[in-house]
């Protein structure tokens, strides 16, 4: 059965559901992995028994793949295509990693373009799938408002974790429909940075992460020696931008307050003379923040430091941070921004 097109996806599903690597799924493992907060527990138990054709009170890979293959319908071609795509992407990434530095600059340029375009197409496929999934779940909830979904300790913990990450700490876990909310929250959170391997669609998500990583690595290897002219300038006449990097680690229980505090600071920052841009990075499953501030000059930044908003932010950080923030600065030529297209932009920071 595992040779049928698309079945390797369900072998991966089985592997993720089999938490103790026993090569079988117990009722508890089955319920914990497949529960969506909508399908009733009684119906889920019936489904488990239906798949368990050997009547062993456990499901093996053959039973799961056989059941899924009989119900795929229009999705059969989709899973087969995903399987093929996974293999093709792995082959292309391996070949690119081995040959990229040996080919011409033109071929390197095309490689980077192809990778970015593949990633763009994969992301474009992801969006309508998310919309369709959310719409179907909402309709199921609307038509079955009183049907109790299955609750598991693992899903309740996942729901609580993602709620805190989304600044919804005031919502109690018992108010959550565990399977559905936890899964959707994990999906929303994962799009900020990267997708965790255990997330639904882990194989495809992993390929997208690999694509993103490889694109970044290849672009960092670009040889600019033949791509731009060398400028010989009088250093005293060169206007320099000032980039400030602030590294902050939020203390336990202070995430929601710190986000509000940071949002207020950014609002004040954008009104400061000499301010150009701010970019904030917060990585999944951490309490660390990186804040990049770009100023028109070091002097403008130093003038801002004794201002009321700046002093207030640093003072209140004492209560919100686990340790004192680490700050560093870097000067870059202003001409870099305009001539070579390194556009810092004026993006709106979303909290």
N, C-alpha and C positions, 0 to 999 in steps of 0.2 A: 504493500500500500504506500510505503514511503517513496516509491519510484514514480507514482502518479504526479503529474505537474502540479505544483502548488503545495504539495503535502509537507515539504520541508518547513514551511511556515508553521504548521501545526505541531511539528516536532519541536520547534522552538517555543511555541506556546506551552507545550507539555513540560519542557525543561524549566520554564519560568514558574509554572504552577507547582512543580515537584520540588518543594523547598528542601526536603531532606535527601534528595538524590536517590530515592528508593526504586525509581523506574516504574512506579505505580502511583496513582492518585487516590488518596482516601476521600471519604465524603467531606471531611473537614477541609482538606486542601482544595478540593473541587469547589466547594461553597465559597471559600475565602478568595479564590482567584476569579471565579466567573460571576459572582453576585454583582448585580448592578443597582441594587436598591429599589428595583421595580418588580422584578420577577419574584413571586411569593415563594416562601421556603418550601411549602408543600409541593409546589410545581417543580421547584429545583430538585427536590428529592426524587420525584418521579423521573425527571430527566436523567439524573445520575443512574438510577436503576435501569433505565432504557438503554443507556450507553454501555452499561456493565453487562454485556451479553454473556459473559462467562460466569456470571453470578458469584463473583468472588468478593463482593463488597469493596472492590478496588477497580480502577480503570487503568488499562495499560495503553501504550502508544498506538497499537493496532486498533483497539476499540475506539479510541478518540478519533483517529484519522478516518476510520471507516464511517463513523457517524457523520463527521464533518463533510466528507466527500459526497455523502448522499443528500446533503441539504444546501450545497453551495449555490446552486442555481446560477444566476448571472454573475455571481462573485467568483465562480470557478476560473474564468479567464483572467480576472483581476489578480487572484492569488498566484496563478501561473506566471503572469507578467511580472509580479513583484519578485518571485523566485528568480526568474531570468534576469531581471534588473539587478538584483543583489549580486548575482554572479558576475554580470558584465561590469558593474561598478568596481567590484573587488579586483577584477583583472585589469581594468583601465588604471586604477589607482596604483597597483603594483608596477605596471609597465611605466607609468609616468614617473614614479619615484625612482626607478632604475635608469631611465633614459633622459630625463628632463635636462640635466646639465650638459649632456653630450650633443644636443641638437642646436640648430641655429636660433638666433634671437627671434626670427619670424615664427618658427615653430613653437618656441617658448611662449610667445605672445598668444598664439592660437590655442595652445594648451590651457593657458590661464582663462582665456575667453570661454572655451568649451566647458571647463569646470564650473565657472560662474553661471553659465547658462543652464547647465544640467541642474545645479543647485536651485536656480530660480524656477525651473520647471517643476521640480519636486515639491518646492514650497507652494507653488500654484495649485498642485494637486491636493496638498494638505488642507488648504483653506475650505474648499467646498465639502470635503469629507467631514471636517469639524462641524460645519454648519448643518449638514444633513444629520449627523449623529445627534447634535443638540436638539434639532427640530423634532426628530423621532422620539427622543427621550421626553421632551416637554409634552408631546402629544400623549405618550403613554401615561404620564403622570396626570394629565388633565382628564383622561378617560377612566383612570383607576385611582381616584384621589384617596380612597380609604384602604387600598390594598397595602399591607405592611411589607416592606422590603426586608431582605436579609441583612442582619447586622452582625459584624464580626469585630473582635477586638483589634485586629490588624487594620481594618478599614477605618475604624473609629480613630485610631492613632494617626493614620495618614490624613484623615479629614482635619483633625485638630491641628496637625503640623502645617498643612497648607492654608488653613484659615488664618493662623498667626502670620504666615508669610504674606498674606494678602490684606493685612490690617483689619481682620475681622475677629479679633480676639474676644470681642464681647459676645459672640455667638457661642452658645454652649454646645458641646459635641452631641448631646442627645437631641438637638434640634436638626441635626443633619441626617439626610438619607445617605447612609455610609457609602455604599458602592458607587452610586452615581456622582455624588458631590466630590468624593475623594479623587475619583478618576479625573473628573473635569478640572478640579483645582490643580492636580498634578500636571495636567496637560497645559493649563494656562501658565503655571509657574515655570515649566520647563522651557517655554518659548522665550524667556528672558535671556537665557544663555545657551544651554545645551540640553539635550534630552537624555535622561538617565536610562541605562541599559534595561532596567526592569519595567520601563513604561510600556504601555500598549504599543504594538508596532515597533518593538525594540530593534529589530534587524534593520528596518528601513531608517529609523532614527539614527542608528549607529552609522549607517552609510552617509547620511547627511552631515553628521558631525565630522566624519573622516574627510568628506569633501571640503567642508569649511576649514578644517585644520590644514589640509594640503594646500588649499588656495592661499591661505595666510603665509604658509611656509614658502611657497613658490614666489609669491610677490615680494617677500623679504629677500629673495635671492636675485632679484632683478639687478642687472648690471647697468648702472646709469652712466658708466664711463663714456659710452658712445651715444648717449641719449640727450645730453645737454652740454652746453658750453661752460667752461670754467670762467667764473667771474673774478677779476682781480680788482678789489675795492680798497679804499681807505677805511680801515676799521673804525676810525673816529666818525666817519660819515655814515656808517651802516646803522640803520634803525632796526632795533631788535625787539621782538615780542617776548613777553615773559610768561612761561608756562609754570603753573604751581600745581604740584601733586600732593594731595592730602589723603593719608591712609588712616582709616578709623575702624575700630572694632567695637561693636555695640555690646553693652553688658546684657546679661540675661534679664528678660522681662522688660527691657527698655525699647524694643524695636518700634512699637507703634508710636511712642512719644518721640523717639529720635527722628523717625520719618517726618512727622509733623514739624519738628524743630528744623530739620534740614530744608524742608519745603519753604518755610518762612525765610530762612537764610538766603536761599536761591532767589526768592522774590526780591529781597533787598539788594542782592548782588547785582541783578540785572539793571538796577537803576544807578549803579556806581559809575562815576567818570572813569573812562579808560577800560571798562569791562568789554570783552569781545564775545566770549563764549564760555559755557560750563558744560561738562559732560560727567555723568555719574554712572558708576558701575557697581552693581551689587550681584554677587554670584550665588547661585542656588546652593542651599544647604550650608551656608556660612552666615556669619554675622558681620562680615567685613564689607566696607564701602571704600571705593576709590573716587575721589572728587578731583577732576581736572579743571582748573581755572585758567583761562587765557586772557592776558592783559596786554594792552597796547604798549606798555613799557614797565620796567621794574619800578620806576618812580611812581607811576599811577597805582600800582599794587601796594607799595609801601605807604602811600597816602591813605589808602583804604583801611589798612590794618588798625589804626587808632580810632576808626569811626565806630559809632555806636553799634551798628549791626554786626560788625566784625568782632568787637569785644564781647558782645552778648553771646554770639555763637560759641566763641572759645570758652567763655565762662560756664555756660550751661552744658557744654560737652563733658565737663567734669562729672556731672551726674549721670550722663547717658553712656559714656564709653567705659569699656573694660580696662583700658590702659590709655595713657596720653597719646594723642594722634602724632603721626610722623609726617613731617612736611619737607618737601624738597622742591627746588626750582630749576628751570632750564631755560636758557635764552636761545631763540631761533631767529634767523633773519626774516624780517617782515616780507621781503621780496619773495621768499619761498611760498608764502600764502597766495600771492597773486599770479606770479609768473608760471609756476609749475603745477598749479591746480590743486595744491594741498589746502582745499577750502575748509576752514574751520566751521563755517556756517553759523546759524543762529537757531539751533534746534530747541524745541520746547521740551523741558524735562518733565516727564510724567511720573507721578507718585501713585 
